[in-house]
Amino acid sequence: MIEQITVTGINYDVSETTEKYIQRRIGKIDKFIPRHARKSATAKVTVREVNKSHGNKYEVEVTINLPHKNLNAKDESGNVLAAIDILEAKLAIQAKKYKVDQLPHIGKRGLWARLKRTTKND
């Protein structure tokens, strides 16, 4: 789990249950991050209440600081917890791409294995 997660609310009072939910969901992103980057990973979550003409909406922004890159995601929803779920999926995709970029052996094995298989069959 990402141990250093800062949760702040702008025009919104973040309850203890919401903060625990955010800690649990954003902390899961850790499994998609390479081991060398897990120690220094920090996350900042900002929950903002935006008054729109059709009712209250919540804008949630998450920034995860990693070595050589920052992962950013932003979503707006009528429910804070739904926005957190959507952001978790977005950040998981970004973290997987980061892992492939940082570890050169990831992804290449599959390509070489496919090339060898196609040349053996010919």
N, C-alpha and C positions, 0 to 999 in steps of 0.2 A: 504494500500500500504506500502511496505517496504520503509521507508523514507530515509534511509542512503544507497544510491547506489553509489559506486565509479566506474567510467568508465575510463580506461586507454588504450592507444593505443601504441603498440610497432611496429615500422616501418609502422605505419598507423595513419593518421590524422583523428580523430573521429569528424565528422561534428555534428552540432547542431541537425539536424533532426535525425541522427542516435542515438545520445544520448537520445533524447526524446523518440524514439521508444524503446530503451533498457529500459529506466525508466518505460515506460508503460507496456511492456511485462513481465519484471522480477518482477515488482511491483505487478502483478496479483497473484503471488505465495503466497502472504500474506493470501489469503482466505483459503488456505490449511494448514496453520500453526495454532497451538492452540493459544488461546487468550493470555495465559501467556507468550508465547514466542515472540509475535509480537512486544512488546516494545523494546526488545533488539536485534532484528534481523537486521543484516547488510549484505550487498551484495557487492562483488567486482567482476567487469567484466573486463576481459583483452581481447583486440582484437589485434591479431598479424597477420601481412601480411607475408605469407610464399611464397617465389618464388620457384615454382616447375618447372620441365622441360616442363609441359604441360600448363603453364600459372600461373597467380597469384591465390593463394588460401588464404583463411582467416581462422585462427584458433581462436575460441572464447572459453574462459574458464570462468565459473561462479562459485563463491564460496559464499554460504550463511552461515553465522555464526549464530548458534542457541544455546540455552543452552543445554549442554551435547552432541552436535553433530554438525558437519559441513556437509552441502550438497554440493557436487561437481559434476560438469558436464563439459564435454569438447566435442567440435565438430569442424569438419573441413569441409568447404564448399567453393564453388566458389562465394558465395554471403553472405555478412555479415548478412543481414536481414533473410535469410533462415536459417542460423546457429542459430540465436537468437530464431526463432520459434521452431526449433528442441530442443534446450536447455530448452525452457519453458516447453515443454511436459515432458522431462526427469526429470526436477526439480519438476514438479507437482507430479509425481509418487513417488519420494523420500520424498516429504513433506507429502503426504498422509500416507506413511509408518511410518514416524516420528510421526505423530499425533496419529496413532493407538498404537505405542509403548509408547508414553508419557501419553495418557489418557486410563487408564485401563478399563473403562466401554465401550469404543468403540469396536465394534466387538463381544463382549461377549453376548450381548443381543440377537443377531440373533441366535447364537449357542444354548443358553438355550431355546429360544422360539421353535426352531426346535426340540430339544430333548423332550420338554414337549408335543408338537403336536404329535410326533411319539409314545410316551408312552400312550397318551389318545386314539389313534386310535386302539391300540392293545387290 
